[in-house]
């Protein structure tokens, strides 16, 4: 739960994965929805925030340039978004750094821990969130077993073939976006683009060859299935 001594009434908090510009987790009333992106050991994730007050207005955050201006002195009217390790959480897993309107979470070693997001007025904490888990792991490339070999898949895009646009994409170990709604009695048609760890697109078997009963042995193109 947020600290009893909170001085600012925060109704909700959206945490934004700045690598894709999307909300990855959101806090409302007393609980979280979603989760933070996985952090790769030796790398960092950059998280933005939108704090919404009880009046429905966004609480202004100090931009990075102002935050790093050593002459800024007194409170400017903009608050600082910060982060700390949760009380009693495992140490040595992450390194945390505020940049005023966003924070960096850097992976130090593989493991799981808990962090707390803060709203500060200068050096004074005026609100803090409940804790949320963060996971650090070593390998940033999931492995998919295909046929009799192993391919390292770095990225998967799912394409809504009705409009020929990406509707969801998978990177590291989490999804962005969502699939189209399926209407009862109808279907959606989805394509895919698999990108290997070397940056090359994995070839997929075209429909005519897939339905050719004489195709026999592996043609060099892979099959997308569900």
trRosetta pair geometry for C-beta under 8 A, 3 or more apart (Angstrom, degrees):
i j d omega theta_ij theta_ji phi_ij phi_ji
1 30 5.9 -18 -113 -147 83 103
1 130 5.7 10 -66 -86 16 100
2 6 5.3 17 146 -52 120 139
2 10 7.4 166 -102 52 159 112
2 30 7.9 -114 1 -117 87 70
2 127 6.3 -21 -159 -166 130 79
2 128 5.7 155 -144 77 76 57
2 129 6.2 -38 -89 -117 87 23
2 130 6.6 -73 -49 -46 56 65
3 6 5.4 138 75 -50 80 79
3 125 7.5 63 28 128 155 122
3 127 7.4 -174 41 -148 98 36
3 128 5.0 55 -8 42 108 107
6 9 7.4 107 129 -86 120 43
6 10 7.5 -101 -171 12 139 95
6 126 6.6 66 -161 157 61 53
6 127 4.6 49 -143 -108 106 71
6 128 7.2 -140 -90 22 98 62
7 121 7.8 -64 81 3 131 131
7 126 4.2 -77 57 -151 102 88
7 127 7.0 -118 46 -51 59 75
8 53 7.0 -83 174 -111 95 101
8 59 7.0 66 171 -115 141 151
8 79 7.7 -7 -51 -97 171 153
8 119 6.0 -81 59 102 141 139
8 121 7.9 141 -39 -39 127 114
8 126 4.4 60 -6 136 106 116
8 127 4.6 -80 61 -34 97 121
9 53 6.0 76 85 -160 79 81
9 54 4.2 -10 119 -23 126 120
9 127 8.0 -179 -72 -92 9 134
10 13 6.1 22 163 -54 130 99
10 51 5.3 -65 -130 -165 116 102
10 52 7.0 98 -162 68 70 46
10 53 6.4 -67 -108 -103 44 49
10 54 7.8 -108 -91 -41 4 72
10 59 7.2 -58 -105 -15 91 144
10 119 6.6 156 -62 -6 138 150
10 127 5.0 113 -12 175 124 159
11 28 7.5 3 150 -138 67 72
11 52 5.1 -58 61 105 101 92
11 53 6.1 66 -2 148 98 18
11 54 5.1 137 -56 -91 107 45
11 56 7.3 -11 31 -80 158 44
12 26 6.5 6 -179 179 106 102
12 27 6.3 167 -157 88 57 63
12 28 4.7 -4 -111 -99 99 78
12 51 7.9 167 89 -155 49 42
12 52 4.7 6 56 49 88 115
13 26 6.7 173 89 -155 52 59
13 27 4.3 11 51 48 98 109
13 49 6.3 -21 -168 -162 95 105
13 50 7.2 160 -155 80 46 53
13 51 5.5 -9 -107 -105 83 65
13 52 7.4 -156 -73 20 39 75
13 117 6.6 164 163 89 154 143
13 129 5.9 -88 43 -89 159 126
14 23 4.8 -63 -168 -120 110 118
14 25 7.9 157 -158 89 47 47
14 26 4.8 -16 -107 -108 65 97
14 49 6.7 150 80 -156 58 51
14 50 4.3 6 50 49 107 101
14 52 7.8 53 -6 -15 94 106
15 23 6.8 100 68 -154 47 70
15 24 5.7 -61 102 60 93 86
15 25 4.5 3 49 62 120 89
15 26 6.8 -158 18 -78 73 45
15 27 7.8 65 -20 -11 99 92
15 34 7.8 -163 56 94 104 132
15 36 7.0 -48 123 -95 147 84
15 47 5.5 -15 -172 -170 97 118
15 48 7.5 147 -164 79 47 47
15 49 5.8 -19 -106 -100 56 77
15 117 7.0 -146 -87 -65 115 156
15 132 8.0 -133 -14 61 160 168
16 21 6.8 -9 -180 -154 116 34
16 22 6.8 166 -150 88 77 21
16 23 5.7 -52 -96 -93 67 50
16 24 6.8 117 -145 4 19 87
16 47 6.5 139 68 -165 53 60
16 48 3.9 -21 62 65 116 97
16 49 6.6 -153 12 -67 90 26
16 50 7.0 70 -32 -12 116 93
17 20 5.3 18 103 39 110 94
17 21 7.6 -52 86 3 68 14
17 22 5.7 -7 50 63 99 74
17 23 7.7 103 9 -171 79 6
17 24 4.2 81 -33 -41 105 128
17 37 5.4 90 -115 -31 126 125
17 45 7.0 -54 -135 -174 84 115
17 46 7.9 94 -166 77 48 62
17 47 6.7 -33 -97 -107 41 70
18 21 6.7 34 -147 -76 39 51
18 46 4.2 -57 50 105 127 103
18 47 6.5 -158 -12 -98 98 15
18 48 5.1 104 -71 -19 103 101
18 102 6.1 24 -51 -141 147 147
19 37 7.6 12 30 -32 128 172
19 45 7.2 -79 -18 -146 121 78
19 46 6.6 124 -45 47 78 95
20 176 5.6 -105 171 -115 165 156
22 176 5.9 131 40 -145 161 111
23 26 5.8 13 176 -55 128 107
23 34 7.1 -144 139 -49 86 172
24 34 5.6 159 148 160 44 133
24 35 7.0 -64 156 84 91 41
24 36 6.1 75 123 -123 128 38
24 37 5.9 -65 -149 -36 157 82
24 47 7.6 -91 40 -122 128 100
25 32 5.7 -6 -178 -170 110 111
25 33 6.7 168 -156 86 60 50
25 34 3.7 -160 -104 93 54 110
25 35 5.7 93 -82 -64 114 4
25 36 5.8 -40 -18 -62 137 60
25 132 6.3 97 159 -160 160 155
26 32 7.2 150 81 -154 34 63
26 33 5.2 -9 60 57 83 98
26 34 6.0 73 10 18 68 126
27 31 7.2 -176 -144 96 68 26
27 32 5.3 -36 -92 -96 75 68
27 33 7.9 -178 -80 18 29 69
27 129 5.4 -130 -67 -141 172 120
27 130 6.9 166 -132 34 128 93
27 132 8.0 -111 -70 -58 111 128
28 31 7.1 -22 63 62 65 68
28 33 7.3 6 14 -2 104 109
30 130 6.9 81 -175 -37 58 136
31 130 7.1 -16 -106 38 33 155
32 35 7.9 87 140 -86 126 50
32 130 6.7 -131 -33 76 100 115
32 132 5.3 110 -81 -102 165 111
35 132 7.5 173 -136 179 56 109
35 133 7.0 -25 -144 69 101 95
35 174 7.7 -144 78 -115 108 139
36 39 7.9 -5 131 -35 115 94
36 45 7.1 142 172 88 102 158
36 47 7.3 -40 -135 -88 106 138
36 105 7.4 9 175 45 144 163
36 132 6.3 116 -26 130 112 120
36 133 7.2 -153 26 92 107 56
36 134 5.1 -26 71 -105 146 80
36 135 7.7 165 79 18 97 75
37 45 5.1 163 71 -121 117 150
37 172 7.1 76 -172 65 99 151
37 174 6.1 -132 -124 33 70 148
38 135 5.1 -43 -121 86 79 103
38 136 7.5 140 -175 -107 73 24
38 137 5.9 -17 -179 19 122 108
38 172 5.5 -163 57 148 116 133
38 173 5.2 41 -4 43 148 112
38 174 6.7 168 -3 -19 96 113
39 43 6.9 -168 -175 84 72 81
39 44 6.8 -10 -146 -135 109 34
39 45 5.3 -106 -97 -10 87 108
39 94 6.6 69 70 -107 166 108
39 105 5.7 -103 -86 116 142 102
39 106 7.1 148 -171 -166 133 16
39 107 4.0 165 133 -57 108 108
39 134 6.3 26 -4 172 122 105
39 135 6.9 167 26 88 78 47
39 136 4.6 -35 80 -102 101 75
39 137 7.7 137 76 19 53 60
40 43 4.2 24 73 39 99 121
40 107 5.7 -154 94 28 27 150
40 136 7.4 109 -143 -157 5 70
40 137 6.7 -42 -114 73 53 66
40 138 7.4 48 -160 -174 73 15
40 139 7.8 -89 -134 102 100 12
40 140 4.3 -8 -105 -74 141 112
40 172 7.3 -124 -55 -125 107 126
41 107 4.4 -110 -100 126 37 122
41 108 7.2 -32 -142 103 80 13
41 109 6.2 31 -125 -125 118 24
41 110 5.7 -52 -60 -57 129 73
41 136 5.7 89 -74 168 73 105
41 137 6.8 -99 -22 112 93 22
41 138 4.9 -14 17 -105 131 54
42 107 6.3 -32 11 81 34 97
43 106 7.1 -149 118 -142 24 72
43 107 6.1 17 55 31 59 108
43 140 7.4 30 18 -70 148 142
44 95 8.0 -67 -98 70 112 94
44 104 4.6 14 170 -176 142 103
44 105 6.0 155 -157 77 83 40
44 106 3.9 -42 -88 -90 102 73
44 107 7.1 -168 -87 3 48 69
45 104 7.2 160 78 -153 41 58
45 105 5.2 -9 54 57 90 96
46 102 5.8 30 178 157 90 132
46 103 7.6 170 -152 85 52 38
46 104 5.6 -25 -99 -99 68 75
47 83 7.8 72 65 -55 130 145
47 102 6.1 168 85 -163 43 85
47 103 5.3 -16 62 61 96 84
47 104 7.7 164 18 -92 77 25
47 105 6.6 32 -5 -5 119 107
48 81 7.7 68 -159 93 46 170
48 101 6.7 4 -137 142 89 82
48 102 4.5 -46 -91 -100 64 103
49 61 6.9 120 73 -69 95 154
49 81 4.7 164 37 -131 133 144
49 101 7.6 -150 44 -179 83 58
49 102 7.2 166 3 -105 80 55
49 103 7.9 35 -23 3 115 99
49 117 6.7 150 -101 -171 145 141
50 58 5.8 -58 -165 -131 91 113
51 58 6.8 109 74 -161 56 64
51 59 4.1 -32 91 40 111 118
51 61 7.4 119 17 -58 107 105
51 79 7.4 -38 43 74 149 142
51 81 7.6 -171 -26 -93 116 100
51 119 5.8 65 -94 -91 162 134
51 127 7.7 122 -147 79 139 143
52 56 6.6 -13 -179 -151 109 31
52 57 7.1 162 -152 83 69 25
52 58 5.8 -45 -97 -96 68 54
52 59 7.1 -160 -93 -8 16 85
53 56 7.1 -44 76 20 71 20
53 57 5.4 -7 43 62 109 76
53 58 7.7 149 3 -130 84 6
53 59 5.5 108 -43 -60 99 98
59 79 5.8 -4 150 22 112 136
59 119 6.9 14 112 -145 153 140
60 77 6.8 12 76 130 138 82
60 78 4.6 -86 124 -116 104 80
60 79 6.6 129 85 15 59 80
61 78 5.8 53 153 -179 13 102
61 79 5.7 -53 -107 72 56 75
61 80 7.0 95 -154 -113 81 21
61 81 5.3 -2 -137 -24 134 105
61 100 6.6 128 158 147 94 74
61 101 4.0 118 122 -115 122 84
62 66 5.1 -118 -175 87 95 119
62 67 5.0 119 122 -68 117 90
62 76 6.4 102 -108 51 107 126
62 78 4.0 136 -74 112 66 119
62 79 6.6 -139 -18 82 88 22
62 80 5.4 -18 25 -84 122 69
62 100 4.3 -98 95 -167 93 107
62 101 6.1 -151 76 -52 46 84
63 66 5.1 86 63 14 78 103
63 67 6.9 -142 99 -12 37 93
63 78 7.4 -18 -6 150 63 167
63 100 6.1 31 124 121 14 141
63 101 5.6 -12 -109 -15 38 134
64 67 5.4 -56 -146 34 32 117
64 68 6.3 13 163 -5 68 109
64 99 4.8 -8 -116 160 103 102
64 100 5.0 180 -95 40 43 127
64 101 6.2 -90 -47 28 71 96
64 102 7.3 -27 -70 31 109 95
65 68 6.4 -69 -150 45 26 97
65 69 6.6 40 149 -39 63 102
66 69 5.4 -44 -150 13 36 120
66 72 5.8 92 178 -103 77 137
66 76 6.4 -54 174 4 140 170
66 78 7.1 75 92 58 152 141
66 100 6.7 128 71 -143 82 155
67 72 7.6 -33 -116 -17 17 162
67 80 6.8 114 -116 -117 112 103
67 98 7.6 -128 -172 132 145 94
67 99 6.2 128 83 169 154 46
67 100 2.9 -127 -53 -68 147 125
67 101 7.4 -146 -33 -11 135 72
68 99 7.8 -19 -45 -153 106 72
68 100 7.5 -95 -25 -33 72 127
69 72 4.5 102 88 -48 101 97
72 76 6.4 -57 -174 -49 109 120
74 122 7.4 -49 -162 -85 42 129
75 121 5.6 5 -117 179 135 87
75 122 5.0 -82 -76 -45 91 103
79 119 5.3 6 161 -173 141 91
79 120 6.3 149 -173 71 84 44
79 121 5.9 -53 -117 -83 86 62
79 126 7.3 -93 -132 41 126 129
80 98 6.4 57 170 165 107 144
80 100 5.7 -80 -129 -137 81 50
80 118 7.9 2 102 108 86 97
80 119 7.4 140 72 -164 52 44
80 120 4.1 -27 63 65 103 103
80 121 7.6 179 17 -78 89 16
80 122 7.4 131 -1 -61 125 6
81 98 6.5 177 95 -144 60 106
81 100 6.9 53 36 136 82 29
81 101 5.8 67 18 -146 121 26
81 102 6.5 20 80 -76 134 18
81 103 6.2 -120 124 -34 98 98
81 117 7.2 -22 -167 -170 86 101
81 118 7.4 139 -166 79 39 61
81 119 6.8 -21 -102 -104 54 60
81 120 7.9 -156 -60 21 10 86
82 98 4.3 -39 -112 -79 73 144
82 103 6.6 111 -144 -86 28 125
82 117 7.5 145 84 -164 45 54
82 118 4.1 -26 72 67 94 112
82 119 7.7 173 27 -83 82 14
82 120 5.3 33 1 -12 126 124
82 125 7.7 -97 59 -101 131 92
83 96 4.8 -127 96 -166 105 128
83 98 6.5 164 18 -72 76 89
83 103 4.5 94 -5 -169 123 166
83 105 7.0 -64 112 -76 162 95
83 115 5.5 12 -178 172 108 124
83 116 7.0 157 -156 81 61 46
83 117 5.5 -30 -101 -107 80 57
83 118 6.5 -167 -77 14 25 88
84 96 6.5 169 -107 94 29 160
84 115 6.8 163 85 -159 32 79
84 116 5.4 -18 64 60 82 96
84 118 6.3 47 -2 -27 100 125
85 89 5.1 -145 176 64 92 121
85 91 6.6 29 -157 -100 166 75
85 94 7.5 163 -90 66 96 101
85 96 6.9 -161 -45 -6 74 140
85 113 6.7 -42 -140 157 98 130
85 114 7.4 90 -169 83 63 62
85 115 6.0 -62 -111 -109 38 69
85 116 7.5 28 118 15 13 88
86 89 4.1 89 63 -32 88 126
86 113 7.6 175 31 160 98 83
86 114 3.8 -31 23 109 140 105
86 115 6.0 -143 -27 -105 87 12
86 116 5.0 117 -87 -33 73 99
86 131 3.8 28 -98 -110 144 132
89 113 4.7 89 165 -172 113 90
89 114 4.1 -140 -104 48 131 86
89 115 7.2 -133 85 -65 176 43
89 131 7.0 176 -64 -149 129 143
90 93 5.5 67 106 -23 105 124
90 111 6.3 -96 111 144 149 135
90 112 7.3 86 37 88 135 52
90 113 4.6 -120 61 -100 88 97
91 113 7.6 99 -75 -121 21 144
92 108 5.9 -121 174 98 54 138
92 109 6.0 -2 143 28 91 122
92 111 8.0 41 95 45 85 147
93 107 7.4 -45 164 -144 64 64
93 108 6.1 150 159 51 14 99
93 109 6.1 -90 -118 62 47 77
93 111 4.5 -108 -113 77 114 111
93 112 7.0 -47 -147 89 158 7
93 113 4.1 171 52 -19 147 128
93 134 7.5 146 123 92 124 101
93 136 5.4 175 179 15 90 134
94 105 5.3 -21 -166 -171 133 88
94 106 6.3 136 -163 70 71 48
94 107 6.2 -42 -105 -102 72 41
94 108 6.1 -172 -97 4 16 96
94 113 6.0 -138 5 53 106 134
94 115 7.0 -49 69 -64 150 125
94 134 6.0 14 -48 102 151 139
94 136 6.3 -176 -71 -51 84 131
95 105 7.7 148 73 -161 48 41
95 106 4.3 -19 59 63 98 109
95 108 5.6 102 -26 -53 92 110
96 103 6.6 -7 -168 179 85 119
96 104 7.4 161 -153 84 40 60
96 105 6.1 -7 -105 -108 73 66
96 106 7.7 -155 -67 24 30 78
96 115 6.8 150 -90 -132 138 130
97 103 6.5 159 84 -161 47 72
97 104 4.6 -4 60 53 100 101
97 106 7.3 31 5 -8 108 111
98 102 8.0 160 -157 94 56 35
98 103 5.1 -37 -104 -103 57 89
99 102 5.1 -10 61 69 110 76
99 103 6.6 178 15 -93 79 33
99 104 6.9 66 -22 -18 112 94
103 117 7.7 -156 9 -123 150 89
105 115 7.0 -102 -112 -35 128 168
105 134 6.1 -113 176 -153 150 154
107 110 7.7 30 -179 -80 119 44
107 136 3.8 149 -135 -139 108 117
107 137 7.8 -62 -147 30 153 31
108 136 7.1 -12 41 -166 52 170
109 136 6.6 95 91 107 31 140
110 136 5.4 -151 -122 109 35 87
110 137 5.3 46 -129 -126 100 40
110 138 5.1 -41 -66 -39 126 86
111 135 7.9 -141 113 -148 29 55
111 136 5.8 8 47 55 55 101
112 133 6.1 -8 -171 -166 107 108
112 134 7.1 162 -152 82 61 44
112 135 5.1 -19 -102 -105 86 71
112 136 7.5 -172 -78 22 37 70
113 133 7.5 154 87 -149 29 63
113 134 5.9 -19 67 60 75 91
113 136 7.8 13 11 -1 97 107
114 131 4.1 30 169 172 119 129
114 132 6.8 151 -153 70 76 23
114 133 5.7 -46 -98 -95 72 53
114 134 7.2 148 -110 14 22 80
115 131 6.6 146 71 -150 23 79
115 132 6.3 -32 63 62 74 75
115 134 5.5 24 0 -10 114 127
116 128 5.4 26 160 178 118 114
116 129 5.8 179 -162 65 70 77
116 130 7.4 -116 -121 141 89 16
116 131 5.2 -56 -74 -94 83 68
116 132 7.7 133 -93 14 39 73
117 128 6.8 165 87 -154 46 65
117 129 4.4 29 52 14 90 127
117 132 7.6 10 -14 17 100 118
118 125 5.2 -69 -159 -128 121 106
118 127 7.2 148 -160 86 52 55
118 128 4.9 -21 -104 -102 70 90
118 129 7.7 -118 -64 7 35 80
119 125 7.3 102 72 -158 49 63
119 126 5.5 -62 102 66 94 88
119 127 4.2 12 44 56 116 98
119 128 7.2 -153 20 -72 70 45
120 123 6.7 -32 -177 -153 127 11
120 124 6.2 146 -159 76 80 40
120 125 5.4 -47 -98 -95 81 49
120 126 6.5 136 -126 8 26 85
121 124 5.1 -22 65 68 84 100
121 126 5.1 54 -8 -30 104 130
125 128 6.0 5 179 -48 124 108
129 132 7.1 -12 121 -18 128 106
137 140 7.9 147 92 -75 94 54
137 173 7.9 44 37 -6 148 144
139 142 7.9 121 121 -76 109 37
140 172 5.8 -53 -160 -114 76 91
141 152 4.9 23 154 -177 128 114
141 153 7.5 157 -175 70 83 37
141 154 5.6 -44 -125 -94 95 75
141 197 4.9 25 -142 -100 147 120
142 152 7.7 151 85 -158 39 67
142 153 6.1 -29 82 69 90 88
142 172 7.3 110 -26 179 101 27
142 173 6.2 127 -63 -87 122 77
143 150 6.1 -9 -170 -170 113 109
143 151 7.7 152 -157 82 66 40
143 152 5.7 -44 -105 -106 72 67
143 153 7.4 130 -132 21 21 78
144 150 7.8 152 82 -158 42 63
144 151 5.8 -22 70 72 90 88
144 152 7.8 138 24 -122 72 19
144 153 4.7 24 5 -3 120 125
144 194 8.0 -85 45 -148 154 135
145 149 8.0 175 -157 95 62 34
145 150 5.9 -40 -110 -106 64 72
146 149 6.4 -20 74 71 78 77
146 150 7.4 125 29 -124 74 22
146 151 5.0 0 20 11 125 116
146 222 5.7 -20 -176 -132 137 134
147 218 6.4 52 -131 -106 146 143
147 222 7.2 -118 -25 -118 114 94
151 194 7.8 53 126 149 140 135
151 196 5.9 -86 -177 -114 101 106
151 202 6.4 65 177 -105 155 135
152 196 6.1 83 76 -165 69 78
152 197 3.8 -5 105 -19 120 126
153 156 6.2 21 167 -52 128 99
153 194 5.5 -63 -129 -165 114 103
153 195 7.1 102 -160 71 68 48
153 196 6.4 -65 -103 -108 45 48
153 197 7.4 -66 -43 -42 3 75
153 202 7.4 -42 -105 -23 93 142
154 171 7.5 10 155 -137 65 75
154 195 5.4 -59 63 104 93 94
154 196 6.4 59 4 147 95 20
154 197 4.8 127 -48 -96 109 51
154 199 7.6 -15 38 -76 149 44
155 169 6.7 -4 -173 -177 94 107
155 170 6.9 159 -158 83 47 63
155 171 5.3 -1 -112 -98 84 84
155 194 7.7 154 87 -159 56 41
155 195 4.2 5 58 49 98 118
156 169 6.6 169 89 -155 52 61
156 170 4.3 6 55 48 101 107
156 192 6.5 -21 -168 -163 93 104
156 193 7.2 158 -155 80 46 53
156 194 5.5 -10 -106 -106 82 66
156 195 7.4 -153 -70 21 39 75
157 166 4.8 -59 -169 -123 113 116
157 168 7.7 159 -157 89 49 47
157 169 4.7 -17 -106 -106 67 98
157 170 8.0 -149 -68 24 31 67
157 192 6.8 149 81 -157 57 52
157 193 4.4 0 53 53 106 101
157 195 7.8 52 -6 -14 95 104
158 166 7.0 101 69 -155 47 68
158 167 5.7 -61 101 61 93 87
158 168 4.5 4 48 61 119 90
158 169 6.9 -159 17 -78 73 45
158 170 7.9 64 -19 -12 99 93
158 177 7.8 -165 56 95 103 132
158 179 6.9 -47 122 -95 147 85
158 190 5.5 -16 -172 -170 98 119
158 191 7.5 148 -164 79 48 47
158 192 5.9 -21 -106 -101 57 76
159 164 6.7 -1 178 -150 116 41
159 165 6.8 165 -151 86 76 21
159 166 5.7 -51 -97 -94 68 50
159 167 6.8 120 -143 5 19 87
159 190 6.5 137 68 -165 53 61
159 191 3.9 -22 62 65 114 97
159 192 6.7 -154 13 -68 90 24
159 193 6.7 67 -31 -12 117 97
160 163 5.3 16 103 40 111 92
160 164 7.4 -83 86 -26 66 13
160 165 5.7 -8 50 62 101 74
160 166 7.8 105 9 -171 80 6
160 167 4.2 82 -33 -41 105 128
160 180 5.4 90 -115 -32 127 125
160 188 7.0 -54 -136 -174 85 115
160 189 7.9 95 -166 77 49 62
160 190 6.7 -34 -98 -107 42 70
161 164 6.5 28 -147 -78 40 58
161 189 4.2 -57 50 106 126 104
161 190 6.5 -161 -11 -101 97 15
161 191 5.1 103 -71 -19 102 102
162 180 7.6 14 31 -36 127 172
162 188 7.1 -81 -18 -146 121 78
162 189 6.6 124 -45 47 79 96
166 169 5.9 9 177 -52 127 106
166 177 7.1 -130 138 -65 86 172
167 177 5.7 157 149 160 44 133
167 178 7.0 -65 158 84 91 40
167 179 6.0 74 125 -121 130 38
167 180 6.0 -67 -145 -37 156 82
167 190 7.6 -91 40 -122 129 100
168 175 5.7 -5 -177 -170 111 111
168 176 6.7 167 -155 85 61 50
168 177 3.8 -160 -104 92 55 112
168 178 5.8 96 -81 -60 113 5
168 179 5.9 -40 -18 -61 136 60
169 175 7.2 153 82 -152 34 64
169 176 5.4 -9 59 56 83 97
169 177 6.1 74 11 17 68 127
170 174 7.2 -176 -145 95 69 25
170 175 5.3 -35 -94 -96 76 70
170 176 7.9 -178 -82 19 30 69
171 174 7.1 -25 65 63 63 68
171 176 7.2 3 17 -1 104 110
175 178 7.9 90 138 -85 125 50
179 182 7.9 -3 130 -35 114 94
179 188 7.1 142 172 88 102 158
179 190 7.2 -40 -135 -87 107 138
180 188 5.0 163 71 -121 117 150
182 186 6.9 -167 -174 84 71 80
182 187 6.8 -8 -145 -133 108 34
182 188 5.4 -106 -96 -11 86 107
183 186 4.3 23 74 39 98 121
190 226 7.8 71 67 -53 129 147
191 224 7.5 72 -160 89 49 170
192 204 6.8 125 74 -73 94 156
192 224 4.6 164 37 -132 132 143
193 201 6.2 -49 -167 -139 92 111
194 201 7.0 114 77 -162 56 61
194 202 3.9 -24 88 38 112 123
194 204 7.4 120 17 -58 105 105
194 222 7.5 -34 40 73 146 140
194 224 7.8 -172 -25 -93 114 100
195 199 6.7 -16 -178 -149 107 30
195 200 7.2 160 -155 82 66 28
195 201 5.9 -43 -100 -98 67 56
195 202 7.1 -151 -89 -6 15 85
196 199 7.1 -38 76 29 73 20
196 200 5.1 -6 43 62 113 80
196 201 7.6 176 4 -108 85 6
196 202 5.6 112 -45 -59 97 93
202 222 5.8 -15 155 27 111 135
203 220 6.7 11 77 130 141 79
203 221 4.4 -88 126 -116 104 79
203 222 6.5 126 85 14 60 79
204 221 5.8 47 144 179 13 102
204 222 5.7 -53 -107 71 55 73
204 223 7.1 98 -154 -111 80 20
204 224 5.3 1 -139 -25 133 105
205 209 5.3 -117 -174 85 97 117
205 210 5.0 119 122 -68 119 92
205 219 6.4 102 -110 53 107 127
205 221 4.0 138 -75 109 63 116
205 222 6.6 -139 -19 82 88 20
205 223 5.4 -17 24 -84 122 68
206 209 5.2 83 64 15 80 103
206 210 6.9 -145 97 -13 36 94
206 221 7.3 -1 -7 133 64 168
207 210 5.5 -57 -146 34 32 116
207 211 6.4 11 164 -4 68 109
208 211 6.4 -70 -150 46 26 96
208 212 6.5 39 150 -40 64 104
209 212 5.4 -45 -148 14 36 120
209 215 5.6 96 180 -104 77 137
209 219 6.3 -28 170 -16 142 171
209 221 7.3 81 87 57 150 136
210 215 7.5 -30 -109 -12 16 164
210 223 6.7 116 -117 -116 114 103
212 215 4.5 103 85 -45 102 97
215 219 6.4 -53 -175 -50 110 120
